Amino acid sequence: FALGILARNHEAPQRPSIVQDALDKGENLYYFGLGSNMLRSKVENRGANGTKIDVISMEAAYVPGHRLAFNMRGFPPLEPGMGSLEPCSARSKPLVKYHSDECHGALILLTPENYEKIMKSEGVGNNVTNPGYEEVVVDAHPYDSPHQAVKAIALRARKHMRVQHDP
């Protein structure tokens, strides 16, 4: 029984329907980038084997009810934790209290092909057996039009990779 639970925790998670539908229909997707993925040049150069990722648009945005966490197991002592979008209501806690319950990042519009390049660079996607991240759907609010939320995909550390506090 315990081994069955452990095995299920390490299976690839089902992708959100918004992702699978967009990939099947060839529709563009919004990705909510954090950390180094807020820098356009970093995003554009994340493709495998030196291929470029073409960004359709990129703008500052925030996601209410979430925070930037460094709660994905990293490689101590060089990189003890990697960035992840974490709900403020989650059990893992930051070392310091944030003054507002929102996470700021980059709202990036990508073609399905380029979206998959980003996911592959993060170890996520179809045919990935044990990803460290899972794709989650969030409501991102662009700075220029904060009352018009956009459905975007962000990355959250999966349970088997998540530590209980930011390192």
PAVEXNU-32716 format. One record per residue (C-alpha): x, y, z. Coordinates in steps of 0.5 Angstrom, whole numbers, plus 500, padded with zeros to 3 digits. Each point is the difference from the previous one (the first is absolute). Example, Ala and Ser with C-alpha at 12.3 -4.5 7.8 and 13.67 -1.06 7.14 Angstrom:
(pt (525 491 516));
(pt (502 507 498));
This chain:
(pt (500 500 500));
(pt (505 505 502));
(pt (504 498 494));
(pt (494 502 495));
(pt (499 507 503));
(pt (508 501 499));
(pt (499 498 493));
(pt (494 504 499));
(pt (504 506 503));
(pt (505 499 495));
(pt (496 499 493));
(pt (499 506 496));
(pt (495 504 501));
(pt (494 501 496));
(pt (501 507 496));
(pt (494 505 501));
(pt (495 500 495));
(pt (501 507 497));
(pt (507 498 498));
(pt (498 493 497));
(pt (495 504 496));
(pt (504 506 498));
(pt (506 495 498));
(pt (494 495 496));
(pt (497 506 496));
(pt (507 504 499));
(pt (498 506 504));
(pt (505 505 504));
(pt (501 499 508));
(pt (501 505 505));
(pt (506 498 505));
(pt (501 504 506));
(pt (508 500 501));
(pt (503 501 507));
(pt (507 501 502));
(pt (505 500 494));
(pt (494 498 495));
(pt (498 508 501));
(pt (506 502 496));
(pt (498 500 493));
(pt (507 498 497));
(pt (501 494 505));
(pt (493 497 498));
(pt (502 501 492));
(pt (506 496 501));
(pt (497 494 504));
(pt (499 496 494));
(pt (504 493 500));
(pt (506 500 495));
(pt (500 507 500));
(pt (494 501 496));
(pt (496 507 502));
(pt (493 500 503));
(pt (496 506 497));
(pt (496 504 504));
(pt (494 503 497));
(pt (499 505 506));
(pt (503 501 507));
(pt (497 504 506));
(pt (500 501 507));
(pt (494 497 504));
(pt (499 497 507));
(pt (496 494 503));
(pt (496 502 506));
(pt (500 494 505));
(pt (507 498 498));
(pt (507 501 502));
(pt (507 499 497));
(pt (502 494 504));
(pt (507 497 500));
(pt (497 493 502));
(pt (502 495 495));
(pt (506 496 502));
(pt (507 502 497));
(pt (507 499 500));
(pt (503 502 507));
(pt (504 504 501));
(pt (500 503 493));
(pt (493 500 499));
(pt (496 498 506));
(pt (493 502 497));
(pt (497 501 494));
(pt (494 505 498));
(pt (493 498 500));
(pt (493 503 500));
(pt (497 498 507));
(pt (493 502 502));
(pt (500 504 507));
(pt (496 495 503));
(pt (504 494 499));
(pt (504 497 506));
(pt (507 502 498));
(pt (502 507 503));
(pt (505 505 498));
(pt (505 502 505));
(pt (497 507 500));
(pt (493 503 499));
(pt (498 503 494));
(pt (497 507 500));
(pt (495 498 495));
(pt (497 493 498));
(pt (502 501 492));
(pt (506 498 496));
(pt (503 504 495));
(pt (502 497 493));
(pt (500 500 493));
(pt (494 499 495));
(pt (503 497 494));
(pt (496 498 494));
(pt (503 494 496));
(pt (498 495 494));
(pt (499 493 502));
(pt (506 498 497));
(pt (504 505 504));
(pt (496 499 507));
(pt (502 493 499));
(pt (507 502 499));
(pt (500 504 507));
(pt (497 494 503));
(pt (505 495 498));
(pt (505 505 503));
(pt (497 499 506));
(pt (499 493 500));
(pt (493 500 499));
(pt (495 497 494));
(pt (498 494 496));
(pt (504 494 501));
(pt (504 503 506));
(pt (499 494 506));
(pt (502 504 506));
(pt (500 507 500));
(pt (502 505 505));
(pt (494 505 499));
(pt (493 500 498));
(pt (496 504 495));
(pt (495 504 504));
(pt (495 505 497));
(pt (500 507 503));
(pt (496 507 499));
(pt (506 505 498));
(pt (498 507 501));
(pt (504 504 495));
(pt (503 507 503));
(pt (497 504 494));
(pt (493 497 501));
(pt (499 497 507));
(pt (493 499 500));
(pt (500 495 494));
(pt (503 493 502));
(pt (504 496 495));
(pt (500 492 501));
(pt (507 498 500));
(pt (504 494 502));
(pt (505 501 506));
(pt (505 494 503));
(pt (499 498 507));
(pt (505 495 503));
(pt (497 493 500));
(pt (498 497 507));
(pt (506 495 500));
(pt (505 506 498));
(pt (497 505 505));
(pt (503 502 506));
(pt (496 502 506));
(pt (504 507 501));
(pt (504 504 495));
(pt (507 499 501));
